[in-house]
Amino acid sequence: MPVVLKDLIKENVSRVAPYVPGRPIELVEQELGIKHVLKFASNENPLGPSPLAIKALSENAKQLNRYPDSSSYFLRKRLSKHIGFPMEQIIVGNGSNELIELICHLFAGAGDEVVVGDPSFPMYKIAIDLMGATPVLVPLKDYRFDMAAMAKAVTPKTTVVFVCNPNNPTGTIVTEAEVREFMDGIPEKVVVVFDEAYCEYVKNPDYPDTFKLLREGRLVISLRTFSKIYALAGLRVGYGVASEEMVFLLNTVRLPFNVTSAAQVAAEASLDDEEQVTRSIRVNSEGMAFFKEKLTELGLTMIDSEANFFLVDLGVDCKAASRELEKRGLIVRPVGPFGLPDTFVRISVGIREENERLLEGLKEVLAGTKRKKKGESAREARLQMP
């Protein structure tokens, strides 16, 4: 009798739902036989990397026969200058994903509970399940993390809380006051992780300063990335800021050579290009304003976002709409798999010409599709849609 491999794996691993990424441009072009496909599905920076990063990559190519610096020394040194924390309080990872997994390696095992908002970035639940801990999913309220409800969800078994701010896939934030009240209401031994992948895009003055919490000695970890504002998603490099002891412990479970030399030099160079960051923020702000105006004119509900993407209720089945948009060379992200209403899609902001092309595609698709009535989605009541 043949061996059934799934019967041999650990029970907690069998619960893992694999992450489903956005559809690649090349694959859509090949499948549909079309060219010039635009991708609005993965929250990428449409401007591309800094010229300084590209130059650093070119120069580093001559050294690809060498292993990378396993400690990311020079990148951490540059980050230390950039954010004002000692190198010993900074850890660099193969994207923020790796750091999320390392945190769960340390603090999430059988019998432990980890609290996270729902829906949010799928990697939290994946990492929690991989370690055999129990994910405690707290429903969003008005598309935002409900910090009061999350505080109530903390029990003596809770070891970690993940706060995605701005939240992916909703683009919403929690405020300084909400975070302060939450931190004051939970046990000091609970590790609170603030995933701030999109923080550079935030304009809201009430956005919390988690670095200040860290300086006050609170048990927090702030995660950030070079994938978004710095446009290095293809190189996979993120970083975490925590206490020196926490970083030491994270390094004990980090595999060596986890970040390539190419990623390290490109990230370091990107930090020297302030104009790239300024331009990225401006393009995103202009694009967000464009979509807010045009989608409102179409009678669509767009959730206010502080990130470089937003949710919009198309009023039609999101999978069907996405397929029709792909035929027009436009890739968006259906968010039904996140547990959101099945009429919603997530759209990343592009440059002006790209945004205009997507708008025209949306008009064509919606003109030929029957709209659902408000309230038909089973998730609307739970999320308290406005």
C-alpha positions in Angstrom: 0.0 0.0 0.0 1.5 3.4 -1.0 2.5 5.8 1.7 0.3 8.8 2.1 2.7 11.6 3.0 0.0 13.9 4.4 -0.7 11.2 7.0 3.0 11.5 8.2 3.3 15.2 8.8 2.6 16.9 12.1 -1.0 17.7 12.8 -0.5 21.4 13.2 1.3 21.6 9.8 -1.8 20.0 8.2 -3.7 23.1 9.2 -1.5 25.5 7.3 -3.2 27.2 4.4 -0.5 28.0 1.8 -0.1 31.7 1.0 -1.6 32.7 -2.3 0.4 35.5 -3.9 -0.8 37.9 -6.6 -0.7 36.6 -10.2 2.6 37.3 -11.9 2.6 39.5 -15.0 4.5 37.1 -17.1 2.1 34.2 -16.4 -1.0 36.3 -17.2 0.6 37.4 -20.5 1.5 33.8 -21.4 -1.9 32.4 -20.5 -3.9 35.0 -22.3 -1.5 35.8 -25.1 -1.4 39.5 -24.4 1.3 42.1 -23.8 1.7 45.1 -21.6 -0.1 43.7 -18.6 -0.2 46.0 -15.5 -0.1 44.6 -12.0 -2.1 46.2 -9.2 -2.3 43.2 -7.0 0.8 43.1 -4.7 1.3 46.5 -3.2 4.5 47.1 -5.1 6.1 50.5 -5.7 5.4 51.4 -9.4 8.4 53.7 -9.6 11.0 50.9 -9.3 14.2 50.9 -7.2 16.4 53.9 -6.6 19.2 54.4 -9.2 21.6 54.2 -6.3 20.3 50.7 -5.5 20.6 49.6 -9.1 24.2 50.9 -9.2 25.0 49.0 -6.0 23.5 45.8 -7.4 25.6 46.1 -10.5 28.8 46.6 -8.6 27.9 43.7 -6.2 27.4 41.3 -9.1 31.2 40.9 -9.3 31.2 39.4 -5.8 28.4 36.8 -6.2 30.9 34.0 -5.7 31.2 35.1 -2.1 28.8 34.3 0.7 27.0 37.3 2.1 27.8 38.9 5.4 25.6 36.7 7.7 25.2 39.6 10.2 24.3 42.2 7.6 26.8 44.4 9.5 27.0 47.4 7.1 23.2 47.5 6.5 22.6 47.4 10.2 25.1 50.2 10.7 23.4 52.3 8.1 20.0 51.5 9.6 21.3 52.5 13.0 22.1 56.0 11.6 18.7 56.1 9.8 16.5 55.2 12.7 18.6 56.2 15.8 18.9 52.8 17.4 22.1 50.9 18.2 23.1 48.2 15.7 22.6 45.6 18.5 18.9 46.4 18.5 18.4 45.8 14.8 17.9 42.4 13.0 17.7 42.0 9.2 15.6 39.3 7.6 14.7 37.7 4.3 11.8 40.0 4.1 9.6 40.7 7.1 8.1 37.2 6.6 11.3 35.6 8.0 11.2 37.8 11.1 7.5 36.9 11.7 8.5 33.2 11.6 11.5 33.8 13.9 9.3 35.5 16.5 6.9 32.5 16.4 9.9 30.1 16.7 10.8 31.8 20.0 7.4 32.4 21.5 4.7 30.3 19.9 4.4 26.6 20.5 1.9 24.0 21.6 -0.3 25.4 24.3 0.4 29.0 23.4 -2.1 31.5 22.0 -1.2 34.3 19.5 -3.7 37.1 19.0 -4.1 38.8 15.6 -6.8 40.8 13.9 -8.9 39.2 11.2 -8.6 39.6 8.3 -4.9 40.6 8.2 -1.6 39.5 6.6 -1.9 35.7 6.1 1.7 35.1 7.2 0.9 35.5 10.8 -1.5 32.6 10.9 0.7 30.5 8.7 3.7 31.0 11.1 1.5 30.4 14.2 0.1 27.1 12.7 3.6 26.0 11.7 4.8 26.3 15.3 1.8 24.4 16.7 0.4 27.4 18.6 -3.3 28.5 18.6 -4.2 31.6 16.5 -6.8 33.8 18.2 -8.5 35.7 15.4 -10.2 38.9 16.5 -12.7 40.4 13.9 -12.0 43.9 12.5 -14.4 46.7 13.3 -15.0 49.2 10.6 -12.2 47.5 8.7 -9.8 48.4 11.5 -8.0 46.4 14.2 -10.3 46.4 17.2 -7.7 47.0 19.9 -10.2 46.9 22.8 -11.4 43.5 21.6 -7.9 42.3 21.1 -7.0 43.2 24.7 -10.0 41.2 25.9 -8.7 38.2 23.8 -5.4 38.1 25.7 -5.4 35.3 28.2 -2.7 33.7 30.4 -1.9 31.5 27.4 -1.2 34.5 25.2 2.5 34.9 24.3 2.4 37.2 21.2 0.1 39.8 19.6 0.5 40.8 16.0 -0.6 44.4 15.0 -0.4 45.1 11.3 -0.4 48.9 11.0 -1.4 49.9 8.4 -3.3 46.7 8.1 -3.0 44.5 5.0 -5.5 44.1 3.2 -7.6 47.0 4.5 -5.0 49.8 4.5 -6.5 51.2 7.8 -4.5 52.1 11.0 -4.9 52.1 14.7 -4.0 55.3 16.6 -1.5 56.3 19.2 -4.2 56.5 21.8 -5.6 53.1 21.0 -2.1 51.5 21.1 -1.3 53.2 24.4 -4.6 52.0 26.0 -4.0 48.5 24.6 -0.4 48.3 25.9 -1.5 49.5 29.4 -4.2 46.8 29.5 -2.2 43.7 28.8 0.4 41.7 30.8 3.9 43.0 30.5 5.1 39.5 29.5 3.2 39.5 26.2 5.3 40.3 23.1 3.6 42.9 20.9 4.7 42.9 17.3 3.9 46.0 15.2 4.2 45.2 11.5 4.8 48.6 9.9 5.6 47.6 6.3 3.7 50.6 4.9 4.5 53.2 7.6 6.3 55.6 5.3 3.1 56.2 3.4 1.1 57.2 6.5 -0.1 60.8 6.7 -2.4 60.6 9.7 -0.8 62.5 12.7 -2.4 60.0 15.1 -0.2 57.2 13.8 1.6 55.6 16.8 5.3 55.9 17.4 6.3 52.3 18.3 10.0 53.3 18.6 9.0 55.4 21.5 7.4 52.4 23.2 10.6 50.5 22.6 12.7 53.3 24.2 10.4 53.2 27.2 11.3 49.5 27.7 8.0 48.0 26.6 8.1 44.4 25.2 7.6 45.4 21.6 9.1 44.5 18.2 8.7 46.9 15.2 9.0 45.3 11.8 9.7 47.3 8.6 10.6 46.5 5.1 12.5 47.6 2.0 9.8 46.0 -0.3 7.3 48.9 -0.4 8.6 52.5 -0.2 12.1 51.4 -1.3 10.8 49.2 -4.2 13.0 46.2 -3.4 10.3 43.5 -3.2 12.2 41.2 -5.5 15.2 41.2 -3.2 13.4 40.3 0.0 14.9 42.4 2.8 13.2 43.6 5.9 14.3 44.5 9.4 13.1 44.5 13.0 13.9 46.8 15.9 13.7 45.5 19.4 15.6 45.3 22.7 19.2 44.1 22.5 18.2 40.9 24.3 15.3 40.3 21.9 17.6 40.7 18.9 20.1 38.3 20.4 17.4 35.7 20.9 16.0 36.1 17.4 19.5 35.6 16.0 19.8 32.3 17.8 17.0 30.9 15.6 17.9 32.8 12.4 19.7 30.7 9.8 23.1 32.0 8.6 23.4 33.9 5.3 19.6 34.6 5.3 19.9 37.9 3.4 21.7 38.0 0.1 24.6 40.3 -0.5 22.6 41.9 -3.3 19.7 42.7 -1.0 22.1 44.1 1.6 23.9 46.5 -0.7 20.7 47.6 -2.5 18.9 48.3 0.8 21.9 50.3 2.1 22.1 52.4 -1.0 18.3 53.0 -1.0 18.6 54.7 2.4 20.8 57.4 0.8 18.1 58.3 -1.8 15.7 60.5 0.1 14.3 61.9 -3.2 13.1 58.4 -4.1 11.1 58.2 -0.9 9.7 61.7 -1.4 8.7 61.0 -4.9 7.1 57.6 -4.0 5.0 59.3 -1.3 3.9 62.0 -3.7 2.9 59.6 -6.5 1.0 57.5 -4.1 -0.9 60.5 -2.6 -1.8 61.7 -6.1 -2.9 58.2 -7.1 -5.0 57.7 -4.0 -6.8 61.1 -4.6 -7.4 60.1 -8.2 -9.1 56.9 -7.3 -11.0 58.4 -4.5 -12.6 61.0 -6.9 -13.1 58.7 -9.9 -14.4 55.6 -8.0 -16.8 57.8 -6.0 -18.2 59.2 -9.3 -18.8 55.6 -10.3 -20.9 55.0 -7.1 -18.3 52.6 -5.6 -17.4 52.4 -1.9 -13.6 52.8 -1.4 -12.2 52.2 2.1 -9.9 55.0 3.3 -6.4 53.8 3.3 -3.1 55.0 4.7 -1.0 52.6 2.6 -0.2 52.3 -1.1 -3.3 50.2 -1.8 -7.0 50.3 -1.0 -10.1 48.2 -0.9 -13.0 48.9 -3.1 -16.5 47.3 -3.2 -17.2 46.7 -6.9 -20.7 45.4 -6.2 -20.0 42.3 -8.3 -18.3 39.0 -7.7 -14.7 39.9 -7.2 -13.3 36.7 -8.9 -15.4 37.2 -12.0 -14.4 40.9 -12.2 -10.8 40.0 -11.7 -10.9 37.5 -14.6 -12.5 40.1 -16.8 -9.9 42.7 -15.9 -7.1 40.2 -16.6 -8.4 39.8 -20.1 -7.8 43.6 -20.4 -4.2 43.2 -19.1 -5.0 44.4 -15.5 -4.3 42.3 -12.4 -6.0 43.2 -9.2 -6.4 41.2 -6.0 -9.7 39.5 -5.1 -9.9 39.5 -1.3 -12.5 36.8 -0.7 -9.7 34.4 0.4 -8.8 36.9 3.1 -12.3 36.5 4.5 -13.5 39.9 3.2 -16.8 40.5 1.3 -16.7 38.7 -2.1 -17.5 41.9 -3.9 -14.3 43.6 -2.8 -10.9 43.8 -4.5 -7.6 45.2 -3.3 -5.9 47.6 -5.7 -2.3 48.9 -5.5 -1.7 52.5 -6.6 0.3 53.0 -9.8 1.6 55.9 -11.7 -1.0 58.2 -13.4 -1.1 56.5 -16.8 -1.5 53.1 -15.1 -4.3 54.3 -12.8 -6.2 55.8 -15.8 -5.9 52.5 -17.7 -7.2 50.6 -14.7 -10.1 53.0 -14.3 -11.2 52.5 -17.9 -11.0 48.7 -17.5 -13.2 48.9 -14.4 -15.7 51.0 -16.2 -15.9 48.4 -19.0 -16.2 45.4 -16.6 -18.8 47.0 -14.4 -20.9 48.1 -17.4 -21.3 44.5 -18.4 -21.8 42.9 -15.0 -24.9 42.8 -12.7 -24.2 44.6 -9.4 -25.0 42.9 -6.1 -27.3 44.7 -3.6 -25.6 46.2 -0.6 -25.6 43.7 2.3 -25.6 40.5 0.2 -22.1 39.6 1.4 -22.1 37.4 4.5 -19.1 39.3 6.0 -20.6 42.8 5.8 -22.4 42.6 9.2 -19.3 41.3 10.9 -17.1 44.0 9.5 -19.7 46.7 10.2 -19.5 48.2 6.7 -20.3 51.9 6.6 
